[in-house]
Amino acid sequence: PMGFTNTVATRALREGIYPALTLLTLAGLLGLVLRLERPTRQIWGWSLMAGLALGAFWLTREERIWLIPSLAILIGMTAWRVWGEKRLNWQKAWTVLVIPGFILGLGILVVAGLNLRHYGLFAITEYDSQVFLKAYGALTRVTPKDWQARIPVAAETRARIYAVSPAFRQLEPWLEGQVGQMYARYGELVKSNRAEMGGGWFHMALRDSIDQAGISADGRFPEDYYRQMTAEINSACDSGALDCAPPRASFMAVWNNAYIKPLAGNLWEAVRFLVTFDGYDGELKDCLGTEEQLAPFIALSGEQCWHTHPSVLVQGWAVKPGELISIWVYDDQKRKVVSPTRHMSSPDLVAHFDQLGLEAPEAAVARFQLEADCQTGCSLVVKADDGRVLKEIALGSLSGSPTAADENGLYCQIESIDWRQGDEQEFPQLYRLNRIRARLLGGVAVVYQKTIPFIVVIALLTYILQMFALLKKREHLAQRLIESTLLAGLLTRLVVVAWLQTSSIDAIITTYMSPLYPLLLSFLCLSIFAAAQSLPAWMRSLATTRAK
């Protein structure tokens, strides 16, 4: 049922195909390894499937290394079989195994080559570039005065780096302005300091600020800029101008012993979240955006885009030169309304304030689009960074002036207001059918949530007993290989998720856990099948023991 949960199935994200690619990759490689003794013509298909799936998997997300332990088990098993089984031709075995690696390498070369042609970077993504990783590592190696969990480069640390790195100082108006403010809003509930940019967002703010500063205005990878920034920061570290950890070229958070306890707790929480199918939500959710923005999603998914409740979509902009602001929606009872807000780049507003003779770096990302479940009487509230209300705007009609500030020095303009009728009234029959489907899926999810934890315990006990039996007698080796491969993938990804939850972002969610559900169910099915196979032998052994 987790394949139908919101965020995984209702958004055009990579996670929509990631579980299938994970399962296809392991299925293809397992099918190939277990058929090495067969004629070549019977295993070419498995080799091709494994290569295509592995290539697609490798290119889909950046944290691909979590599957390496599973791949290592398969490679080790292949080497062991070729070495120990006389009937296997090692030349043929390695030939068909090279094909997946060749396809993987070819896919990487094609993508990296296209990136080199268009962006000047020979890599899958910027996060695979040693130049970028060294620059990011230089920033994160600077020791903060007061360590904060999940904060890679705190505001006080950035201030010290600005003083020694002219290259990094070019980003100060944006990192300390509207761009930094925007990314500091994300993850507020899971950071140790709500005013700072968390580990999951600082790297985005860094890249956005580079773009806003015009350093990568032509779309090319700013290699020279990253090299200069890296050299300046590392030189300051070497001279003692900055207190720093050893040089690093990594996107991973810097280790701190304070992470030990929460890491263990988060690993246990990740296991619990997985086996209890926590986080399942199959209820109908509203689509966010204008009709024009939603059109590609509708075309791609072939699904009706729902607006389950009456809502309002507001577009506009707000700027207070020299001060950070935030935007909220309140109902007629003065209660805060959940209003997902998208902040957008607005170079036109930067030019506009230049014409007014005002320096307003906050205008660089001042456009917003928000949607709130409101029927009538809602207001848009603009607040200062300290929480003061600067302006309250009734969402009844367009308002604001692009050239005149109000008494608080705020410039704002509401450019469009779109009131939407709920689909329950507009499409009543289709709405009811979808509600029925959501309830059925919810019922299936409840069955999983109640039964899977107990099945997991039985499956793990069975696996341990079977592995001990394997040491005495080489039986059911293929089944143990499949189970071990699946279990290695499960455990590695759980550790990765727990580390991200501890050091960077809120990672114990269905989005990041999505590739684990098919692996878990496959492991459980195989283990229960093994238990059923072994049960008669165990019963006979128990009866014999009692008879004696």
Backbone torsions as a table, in degrees:
resi	resn	phi	psi	omega
1	PRO	NA	-18.7	-176.9
2	MET	-68.4	-17.2	175.4
3	GLY	-70.1	-13.8	-179.8
4	PHE	-108.4	3.3	-176.7
5	THR	-74.5	155.4	177.7
6	ASN	-64.4	155.6	-173.4
7	THR	79.1	-35.2	177.4
8	VAL	-88.6	-47.7	-175.0
9	ALA	-97.5	-15.1	-173.9
10	THR	-109.4	10.9	176.4
11	ARG	-132.3	147.3	179.5
12	ALA	-82.1	74.0	-178.6
13	LEU	-116.6	163.6	177.9
14	ARG	-62.6	-29.0	-178.6
15	GLU	-63.4	-17.2	177.4
16	GLY	-63.8	-29.7	179.5
17	ILE	-111.7	-10.4	-174.7
18	TYR	-62.2	-43.6	177.9
19	PRO	-59.9	-42.2	-179.7
20	ALA	-65.8	-41.1	179.5
21	LEU	-65.2	-38.5	177.7
22	THR	-61.0	-48.6	-178.1
23	LEU	-67.3	-40.2	178.6
24	LEU	-64.0	-39.9	179.6
25	THR	-61.5	-50.0	-179.1
26	LEU	-68.8	-37.6	178.7
27	ALA	-64.0	-43.4	179.8
28	GLY	-63.7	-45.2	-178.9
29	LEU	-69.6	-39.9	177.0
30	LEU	-64.5	-44.7	178.5
31	GLY	-59.4	-35.3	179.6
32	LEU	-72.0	-48.8	-177.1
33	VAL	-63.1	-37.2	-177.0
34	LEU	-79.8	-4.5	-178.4
35	ARG	-120.0	21.4	-174.6
36	LEU	-63.8	-26.7	-177.9
37	GLU	-79.9	-8.9	-177.3
38	ARG	-81.1	164.3	177.0
39	PRO	-58.7	148.5	-175.2
40	THR	-56.0	-39.4	-176.6
41	ARG	-63.6	-19.7	-179.2
42	GLN	-88.7	-10.2	-176.3
43	ILE	-119.8	-1.9	177.0
44	TRP	-59.1	-40.3	-179.2
45	GLY	-61.6	-42.2	177.9
46	TRP	-64.5	-40.0	179.3
47	SER	-63.3	-42.6	179.6
48	LEU	-66.4	-43.5	179.4
49	MET	-62.1	-43.5	-179.6
50	ALA	-61.7	-42.2	-178.8
51	GLY	-66.9	-44.7	-179.3
52	LEU	-65.9	-42.4	-179.8
53	ALA	-67.1	-42.9	-179.9
54	LEU	-64.1	-40.8	178.3
55	GLY	-62.4	-44.6	179.3
56	ALA	-65.8	-41.0	178.3
57	PHE	-60.6	-45.3	-174.7
58	TRP	-65.4	-30.7	-176.9
59	LEU	-90.0	-8.9	-171.8
60	THR	-80.6	-46.0	-178.3
61	ARG	-133.7	159.8	-174.2
62	GLU	-80.4	-27.4	-175.4
63	GLU	-87.7	39.2	-174.9
64	ARG	-61.2	-20.2	-173.5
65	ILE	-64.8	-14.0	-177.5
66	TRP	-65.5	-17.9	179.7
67	LEU	-89.5	-5.8	-176.4
68	ILE	-61.0	-41.9	177.0
69	PRO	-57.5	-38.6	176.6
70	SER	-64.9	-42.4	178.4
71	LEU	-64.7	-36.5	179.2
72	ALA	-64.1	-39.8	177.4
73	ILE	-61.5	-43.4	-179.2
74	LEU	-66.3	-41.5	178.3
75	ILE	-65.5	-42.4	178.1
76	GLY	-63.0	-40.6	178.9
77	MET	-64.9	-39.0	178.4
78	THR	-63.1	-47.4	179.8
79	ALA	-60.8	-41.0	-179.3
80	TRP	-65.2	-41.5	-179.8
81	ARG	-67.6	-44.6	-179.4
82	VAL	-62.6	-37.3	-179.0
83	TRP	-73.6	-38.2	-170.7
84	GLY	-98.3	-18.4	-175.9
85	GLU	-107.6	114.3	-175.4
86	LYS	-63.2	-28.2	-175.3
87	ARG	-73.5	-12.3	-178.2
88	LEU	-88.4	134.5	174.8
89	ASN	-91.2	111.6	-173.3
90	TRP	-64.4	-32.4	178.9
91	GLN	-64.3	-44.0	178.4
92	LYS	-66.7	-40.9	-178.3
93	ALA	-61.5	-47.6	-178.0
94	TRP	-71.2	-28.5	177.9
95	THR	-63.5	-48.7	-178.3
96	VAL	-71.5	-23.5	177.3
97	LEU	-80.8	-24.7	177.9
98	VAL	-69.8	-28.9	-176.8
99	ILE	-58.0	-48.5	176.8
100	PRO	-57.9	-40.4	178.0
101	GLY	-65.2	-36.5	178.5
102	PHE	-66.3	-43.6	179.5
103	ILE	-64.4	-41.5	177.1
104	LEU	-59.9	-49.5	-179.7
105	GLY	-62.3	-37.9	179.3
106	LEU	-64.7	-42.7	178.5
107	GLY	-61.4	-42.5	178.9
108	ILE	-64.5	-42.7	-179.9
109	LEU	-62.8	-41.3	-179.3
110	VAL	-63.9	-48.4	-178.7
111	VAL	-65.2	-45.0	179.8
112	ALA	-63.8	-38.4	178.1
113	GLY	-64.2	-41.4	177.2
114	LEU	-64.9	-39.6	176.8
115	ASN	-64.1	-37.8	178.0
116	LEU	-63.9	-41.6	-178.9
117	ARG	-66.2	-44.1	-173.5
118	HIS	-90.6	-33.0	-172.7
119	TYR	-122.3	-4.2	179.0
120	GLY	76.6	21.0	-178.9
121	LEU	-130.5	120.4	178.0
122	PHE	-92.4	84.3	-179.9
123	ALA	-165.2	164.9	177.9
124	ILE	-67.3	-49.4	176.1
125	THR	-141.1	171.1	177.1
126	GLU	-59.2	-31.4	-177.6
127	TYR	-73.5	-9.0	174.9
128	ASP	-95.8	-5.0	-177.2
129	SER	-82.0	128.3	177.1
130	GLN	-63.3	-31.7	179.0
131	VAL	-62.9	-46.2	178.8
132	PHE	-67.7	-43.6	-177.9
133	LEU	-63.0	-36.9	177.2
134	LYS	-67.6	-38.6	178.0
135	ALA	-65.7	-45.5	178.8
136	TYR	-65.9	-39.5	177.9
137	GLY	-64.3	-34.5	177.5
138	ALA	-64.4	-40.4	178.3
139	LEU	-65.0	-43.9	-173.9
140	THR	-81.8	-12.0	178.4
141	ARG	-79.3	-15.1	179.0
142	VAL	-69.6	123.8	-175.4
143	THR	-73.8	124.0	178.2
144	PRO	-72.9	153.2	177.3
145	LYS	-68.3	-39.6	176.5
146	ASP	-127.5	108.6	-176.9
147	TRP	-66.0	135.9	177.5
148	GLN	-130.2	129.1	178.6
149	ALA	-60.5	139.6	175.1
150	ARG	71.2	7.2	179.5
151	ILE	-112.4	103.2	-175.1
152	PRO	-71.9	-41.9	-179.3
153	VAL	-138.7	97.6	-175.6
154	ALA	-71.6	165.8	-177.7
155	ALA	-58.5	-43.4	-179.2
156	GLU	-67.2	-32.5	177.7
157	THR	-68.9	-42.4	177.9
158	ARG	-60.7	-39.7	-179.4
159	ALA	-61.0	-40.2	179.2
160	ARG	-69.9	-34.1	179.2
161	ILE	-72.4	-37.2	176.9
162	TYR	-54.7	-36.9	-174.6
163	ALA	-68.7	-22.6	-175.6
164	VAL	-115.6	-8.1	-177.1
165	SER	-126.3	101.0	176.9
166	PRO	-59.3	-33.7	179.8
167	ALA	-64.6	-48.1	-179.7
168	PHE	-67.5	-31.0	-178.6
169	ARG	-64.5	-22.3	176.8
170	GLN	-62.2	-23.3	-176.6
171	LEU	-91.4	-6.6	-173.8
172	GLU	-55.8	-44.2	-178.9
173	PRO	-59.6	-26.4	-177.3
174	TRP	-96.8	-42.8	178.3
175	LEU	-64.5	-32.6	178.7
176	GLU	-97.2	3.2	179.8
177	GLY	-111.2	-140.1	-171.5
178	GLN	-65.0	-34.6	179.2
179	VAL	-63.8	-49.4	178.5
180	GLY	-62.2	-38.9	179.1
181	GLN	-63.5	-42.5	-178.8
182	MET	-61.0	-45.9	-177.7
183	TYR	-76.7	-22.7	175.4
184	ALA	-69.4	-24.2	179.2
185	ARG	-68.1	-31.3	-175.1
186	TYR	-73.6	139.5	177.0
187	GLY	69.7	25.9	-175.8
188	GLU	-59.8	-32.5	-174.1
189	LEU	-80.6	-11.5	-175.8
190	VAL	-117.5	8.3	179.8
191	LYS	-100.8	154.7	177.3
192	SER	-75.4	-20.8	178.3
193	ASN	-139.5	112.8	-173.4
194	ARG	-67.2	-20.1	-177.5
195	ALA	-84.3	-9.8	-176.8
196	GLU	-97.2	164.1	173.9
197	MET	-89.1	124.7	-178.2
198	GLY	-75.3	170.2	-176.3
199	GLY	-63.1	-27.6	179.6
200	GLY	-79.9	-6.9	-172.8
201	TRP	-128.0	-20.6	-177.7
202	PHE	-61.4	-41.0	-178.8
203	HIS	-64.1	-32.4	176.4
204	MET	-69.6	-42.0	177.8
205	ALA	-62.1	-39.4	178.5
206	LEU	-59.9	-48.6	-177.2
207	ARG	-70.2	-38.7	177.2
208	ASP	-63.7	-39.0	179.8
209	SER	-67.0	-37.8	176.0
210	ILE	-61.1	-40.4	177.9
211	ASP	-66.9	-44.5	-179.2
212	GLN	-64.4	-32.6	-179.8
213	ALA	-76.8	-5.0	178.1
214	GLY	81.8	9.2	-177.9
215	ILE	-71.3	-32.5	177.8
216	SER	-120.4	39.3	-174.6
217	ALA	-62.9	-28.3	-179.6
218	ASP	-86.8	3.7	179.0
219	GLY	85.0	-2.8	-179.7
220	ARG	-80.8	149.2	176.9
221	PHE	-63.7	123.6	-174.1
222	PRO	-79.9	63.8	-174.6
223	GLU	-60.6	-46.0	-178.6
224	ASP	-62.4	-37.9	179.5
225	TYR	-65.2	-46.1	-179.8
226	TYR	-62.0	-40.7	-179.8
227	ARG	-64.2	-41.9	179.7
228	GLN	-64.0	-46.0	-179.6
229	MET	-62.2	-42.3	179.1
230	THR	-60.6	-46.8	-178.0
231	ALA	-63.2	-41.6	-178.1
232	GLU	-66.1	-43.9	-178.1
233	ILE	-69.9	-44.2	-179.7
234	ASN	-64.8	-34.9	176.8
235	SER	-64.6	-41.0	177.5
236	ALA	-65.2	-35.6	177.0
237	CYS	-66.7	-44.6	-178.1
238	ASP	-65.7	-34.2	-177.7
239	SER	-81.4	-12.0	-178.1
240	GLY	91.9	0.2	177.9
241	ALA	-65.0	-28.5	175.1
242	LEU	-124.4	142.1	174.2
243	ASP	-85.4	120.2	-170.1
244	CYS	-136.2	155.9	168.9
245	ALA	-80.0	174.6	178.0
246	PRO	-59.2	156.8	179.2
247	PRO	-56.8	146.2	-179.0
248	ARG	-147.8	153.0	175.2
249	ALA	-133.7	76.6	-172.7
250	SER	-150.2	149.3	175.2
251	PHE	-92.5	-10.1	-178.0
252	MET	-73.0	147.5	179.0
253	ALA	-62.6	149.3	177.5
254	VAL	-69.2	133.5	-177.9
255	TRP	-70.1	142.8	173.7
256	ASN	-140.6	136.6	-177.4
257	ASN	-60.4	-19.9	177.3
258	ALA	-66.8	-13.4	179.8
259	TYR	-79.4	-15.7	-170.9
260	ILE	-57.9	-53.2	-176.4
261	LYS	-65.3	-50.3	178.8
262	PRO	-64.6	-29.1	177.8
263	LEU	-64.4	-43.9	177.6
264	ALA	-63.0	-43.0	179.0
265	GLY	-64.9	-39.5	179.9
266	ASN	-71.1	-31.2	175.6
267	LEU	-64.0	-43.6	177.3
268	TRP	-64.5	-40.4	179.1
269	GLU	-64.8	-37.9	178.3
270	ALA	-64.8	-41.1	177.4
271	VAL	-62.9	-46.2	-179.9
272	ARG	-61.8	-44.4	-179.8
273	PHE	-59.3	-40.1	-178.3
274	LEU	-69.0	-53.3	-171.0
275	VAL	-75.2	-19.6	177.4
276	THR	-95.6	2.0	-178.4
277	PHE	52.9	39.5	178.5
278	ASP	-66.8	154.2	176.9
279	GLY	86.2	0.0	179.1
280	TYR	-66.7	132.9	178.9
281	ASP	-147.9	99.6	-178.7
282	GLY	-103.0	10.6	179.5
283	GLU	-70.2	154.6	178.4
284	LEU	-64.0	133.5	179.8
285	LYS	-120.1	150.0	179.8
286	ASP	-72.4	142.2	168.8
287	CYS	-80.3	140.6	-178.6
288	LEU	-110.8	129.5	177.1
289	GLY	132.5	173.1	177.5
290	THR	-78.4	167.1	178.7
291	GLU	-59.9	-38.2	179.3
292	GLU	-65.4	-40.6	179.2
293	GLN	-69.3	-33.5	-177.0
294	LEU	-82.0	-17.4	-176.2
295	ALA	-56.2	-45.5	179.0
296	PRO	-62.5	-36.9	178.4
297	PHE	-64.6	-43.9	179.7
298	ILE	-62.7	-42.3	-179.9
299	ALA	-65.8	-38.7	-178.1
300	LEU	-73.0	-42.8	-174.6
301	SER	-88.9	-23.0	-176.3
302	GLY	70.0	19.1	-176.6
303	GLU	-111.3	152.0	171.4
304	GLN	-68.6	135.9	177.8
305	CYS	-92.4	120.8	-169.7
306	TRP	-96.3	147.0	166.9
307	HIS	-127.5	87.8	-168.9
308	THR	-67.3	-27.8	-178.1
309	HIS	-125.1	156.4	171.8
310	PRO	-57.6	134.3	-175.3
311	SER	-147.2	171.2	178.1
312	VAL	-130.8	134.7	176.5
313	LEU	-109.5	122.1	-175.1
314	VAL	-119.7	133.9	174.8
315	GLN	-125.8	141.0	179.2
316	GLY	176.3	-159.5	177.5
317	TRP	-153.6	157.9	179.1
318	ALA	-150.2	133.9	-178.6
319	VAL	-141.2	133.5	168.3
320	LYS	-123.6	100.6	-175.8
321	PRO	-51.6	127.6	176.8
322	GLY	84.5	3.7	-178.1
323	GLU	-144.5	142.1	177.5
324	LEU	-82.9	141.5	-178.8
325	ILE	-131.7	166.0	174.9
326	SER	-138.5	158.6	-173.1
327	ILE	-124.1	134.1	-176.5
328	TRP	-136.3	164.8	174.3
329	VAL	-124.6	133.6	178.0
330	TYR	-124.6	148.4	177.7
331	ASP	-87.5	-174.6	-176.0
332	ASP	-71.5	-8.9	175.2
333	GLN	-98.6	12.0	179.8
334	LYS	64.9	28.7	176.1
335	ARG	-99.3	140.2	-179.3
336	LYS	-68.8	133.8	-179.8
337	VAL	-107.1	134.4	176.1
338	VAL	-59.6	124.1	-175.3
339	SER	-142.2	84.7	177.6
340	PRO	-51.8	126.0	-173.0
341	THR	-121.4	132.8	176.7
342	ARG	-110.5	121.0	177.0
343	HIS	-97.0	135.7	-172.5
344	MET	-124.2	150.6	175.7
345	SER	-60.8	138.0	-175.7
346	SER	-140.1	69.1	178.0
347	PRO	-62.2	-25.3	178.6
348	ASP	-64.8	-33.7	179.0
349	LEU	-73.5	-34.0	175.0
350	VAL	-60.1	-46.1	177.8
351	ALA	-63.3	-38.3	179.8
352	HIS	-60.9	-45.7	-178.9
353	PHE	-73.4	-27.9	173.0
354	ASP	-61.7	-40.9	178.7
355	GLN	-65.6	-31.3	177.7
356	LEU	-79.0	-5.7	-179.3
357	GLY	77.9	23.3	-178.1
358	LEU	-114.0	137.5	174.7
359	GLU	-90.2	111.8	-175.4
360	ALA	-140.2	77.6	177.4
361	PRO	-60.7	-22.1	178.6
362	GLU	-62.7	-20.2	-177.8
363	ALA	-71.3	-13.2	-175.2
364	ALA	-62.7	-30.1	179.7
365	VAL	-134.6	51.1	-172.0
366	ALA	-96.3	-16.4	179.2
367	ARG	-73.8	142.5	179.4
368	PHE	-136.7	157.3	172.6
369	GLN	-140.2	122.2	-178.3
370	LEU	-132.7	155.4	178.4
371	GLU	-134.7	133.7	-176.5
372	ALA	-137.9	145.8	177.2
373	ASP	-77.7	85.5	-179.3
374	CYS	-129.6	144.9	174.3
375	GLN	-102.5	-57.6	177.5
376	THR	-149.4	163.4	171.9
377	GLY	76.5	12.9	-179.3
378	CYS	-85.7	153.9	179.5
379	SER	-130.1	146.5	173.0
380	LEU	-95.8	127.8	-176.1
381	VAL	-117.5	126.7	177.1
382	VAL	-102.3	125.5	-178.3
383	LYS	-117.3	149.0	172.8
384	ALA	-75.6	170.6	-177.6
385	ASP	-62.5	-26.6	179.4
386	ASP	-90.4	7.0	176.2
387	GLY	96.6	-6.5	179.3
388	ARG	-66.1	140.1	176.0
389	VAL	-79.6	118.4	179.2
390	LEU	-90.4	-34.6	-178.0
391	LYS	-160.5	142.5	174.1
392	GLU	-122.4	124.0	-173.8
393	ILE	-119.5	117.2	176.7
394	ALA	-68.9	130.4	-177.7
395	LEU	-84.3	64.3	177.3
396	GLY	-109.7	-33.5	-179.0
397	SER	-154.9	168.4	179.1
398	LEU	-65.4	144.9	-176.2
399	SER	-154.9	170.8	176.2
400	GLY	99.3	160.9	179.8
401	SER	-129.7	132.6	179.9
402	PRO	-75.9	-11.8	-173.9
403	THR	-116.3	-14.3	-176.1
404	ALA	-118.3	128.6	177.0
405	ALA	-85.1	154.6	176.5
406	ASP	-85.4	-170.5	-175.1
407	GLU	-65.6	-18.6	178.2
408	ASN	-96.2	5.8	-179.3
409	GLY	79.2	18.7	-177.0
410	LEU	-96.2	130.4	170.8
411	TYR	-104.0	128.6	178.2
412	CYS	-155.7	156.5	178.0
413	GLN	-151.8	127.8	172.4
414	ILE	-91.5	114.9	-171.8
415	GLU	-95.5	-27.3	177.5
416	SER	-155.8	144.6	175.3
417	ILE	-133.5	122.1	-177.6
418	ASP	-121.9	108.1	177.8
419	TRP	-86.1	131.4	-174.7
420	ARG	-119.0	137.7	177.1
421	GLN	-83.1	142.8	178.7
422	GLY	-67.6	146.8	-177.7
423	ASP	-69.4	-19.5	177.4
424	GLU	-60.7	-33.1	177.7
425	GLN	-87.9	-34.5	-174.0
426	GLU	-81.1	-38.4	179.7
427	PHE	-129.1	67.0	-170.8
428	PRO	-60.9	-42.4	-176.8
429	GLN	-69.1	-47.0	178.8
430	LEU	-64.6	-35.6	178.4
431	TYR	-63.4	-43.0	179.8
432	ARG	-64.9	-40.7	178.6
433	LEU	-62.3	-41.4	178.9
434	ASN	-68.6	-33.0	175.5
435	ARG	-64.6	-40.8	177.8
436	ILE	-62.5	-44.5	179.0
437	ARG	-61.0	-41.9	-179.9
438	ALA	-63.9	-38.7	179.7
439	ARG	-68.1	-39.4	178.7
440	LEU	-62.8	-45.8	177.8
441	LEU	-63.1	-37.1	177.4
442	GLY	-63.2	-38.0	177.3
443	GLY	-65.0	-40.9	176.5
444	VAL	-62.0	-42.3	-180.0
445	ALA	-61.7	-39.2	179.4
446	VAL	-62.3	-41.3	177.9
447	VAL	-59.3	-45.6	178.0
448	TYR	-61.7	-45.6	-176.5
449	GLN	-62.1	-32.9	-178.1
450	LYS	-82.7	-31.1	-171.2
451	THR	-102.2	-34.0	-172.6
452	ILE	-60.0	-41.3	179.9
453	PRO	-56.0	-40.6	179.2
454	PHE	-69.4	-39.5	179.0
455	ILE	-65.1	-35.7	178.2
456	VAL	-60.7	-44.2	179.5
457	VAL	-60.8	-47.4	179.8
458	ILE	-62.3	-43.0	-177.6
459	ALA	-64.5	-41.8	-180.0
460	LEU	-66.9	-41.4	176.7
461	LEU	-61.7	-42.7	178.5
462	THR	-62.5	-42.8	-179.2
463	TYR	-62.8	-43.9	-180.0
464	ILE	-62.5	-45.8	178.6
465	LEU	-62.3	-40.8	-179.9
466	GLN	-66.9	-35.7	178.0
467	MET	-67.9	-37.8	174.0
468	PHE	-63.7	-40.9	178.5
469	ALA	-64.2	-33.1	-179.4
470	LEU	-64.9	-31.6	178.6
471	LEU	-66.4	-28.8	-179.6
472	LYS	-88.1	-37.3	-174.7
473	LYS	-144.1	126.4	-177.0
474	ARG	-79.1	77.6	177.5
475	GLU	-120.7	148.0	177.6
476	HIS	54.9	39.7	-177.7
477	LEU	-63.0	-39.8	-178.6
478	ALA	-61.9	-40.5	-178.8
479	GLN	-67.4	-39.5	178.2
480	ARG	-65.2	-35.7	178.8
481	LEU	-62.9	-45.2	-179.7
482	ILE	-63.0	-45.6	-179.4
483	GLU	-62.6	-42.6	-178.7
484	SER	-66.1	-38.7	178.5
485	THR	-63.6	-44.7	178.8
486	LEU	-65.2	-43.0	-177.8
487	LEU	-66.3	-37.1	178.1
488	ALA	-62.9	-42.6	177.0
489	GLY	-63.2	-42.4	179.0
490	LEU	-60.7	-50.9	-175.5
491	LEU	-65.6	-40.8	-178.2
492	THR	-65.1	-45.5	-179.9
493	ARG	-64.5	-37.8	178.2
494	LEU	-61.9	-40.2	177.9
495	VAL	-65.3	-42.7	179.0
496	VAL	-61.3	-45.8	-179.9
497	VAL	-63.5	-42.5	179.5
498	ALA	-63.0	-38.6	178.7
499	TRP	-66.7	-43.1	177.7
500	LEU	-62.2	-41.1	178.8
501	GLN	-62.5	-36.7	-177.4
502	THR	-76.1	-41.1	-167.2
503	SER	-107.0	-17.6	-169.5
504	SER	-137.8	-60.8	-168.5
505	ILE	-139.4	173.0	174.2
506	ASP	-80.6	91.4	-170.1
507	ALA	-100.5	-15.6	-179.2
508	ILE	-84.5	74.4	179.5
509	ILE	-139.4	164.0	-175.3
510	THR	-61.1	-29.6	-178.8
511	THR	-60.0	-50.1	-177.7
512	TYR	-81.4	-20.9	179.1
513	MET	-87.6	-9.6	-170.3
514	SER	-54.2	-39.0	-179.3
515	PRO	-71.9	-10.7	-176.9
516	LEU	-83.6	-25.5	-175.0
517	TYR	-63.6	-46.1	176.9
518	PRO	-65.1	-33.5	177.1
519	LEU	-66.6	-42.2	179.6
520	LEU	-62.1	-48.8	-178.1
521	LEU	-64.9	-36.3	177.1
522	SER	-65.3	-43.2	178.3
523	PHE	-62.1	-43.6	-179.5
524	LEU	-63.5	-43.7	-179.9
525	CYS	-61.4	-43.8	-179.6
526	LEU	-67.0	-41.3	-178.7
527	SER	-67.4	-40.9	178.0
528	ILE	-67.1	-38.2	175.4
529	PHE	-61.6	-41.3	178.0
530	ALA	-64.0	-39.6	178.4
531	ALA	-63.0	-42.2	178.6
532	ALA	-64.5	-37.0	178.1
533	GLN	-65.5	-39.9	-174.4
534	SER	-85.9	-14.8	-174.5
535	LEU	-57.5	-46.2	179.2
536	PRO	-59.6	-41.7	-179.9
537	ALA	-65.4	-40.7	178.6
538	TRP	-64.8	-38.4	179.4
539	MET	-66.0	-42.4	178.1
540	ARG	-64.1	-41.0	179.3
541	SER	-63.8	-41.2	179.1
542	LEU	-65.3	-40.6	179.2
543	ALA	-64.7	-40.1	179.0
544	THR	-64.6	-41.8	179.6
545	THR	-62.4	-42.7	179.5
546	ARG	-66.6	-37.2	-179.3
547	ALA	-64.4	-34.7	178.6
548	LYS	-71.9	NA	NA
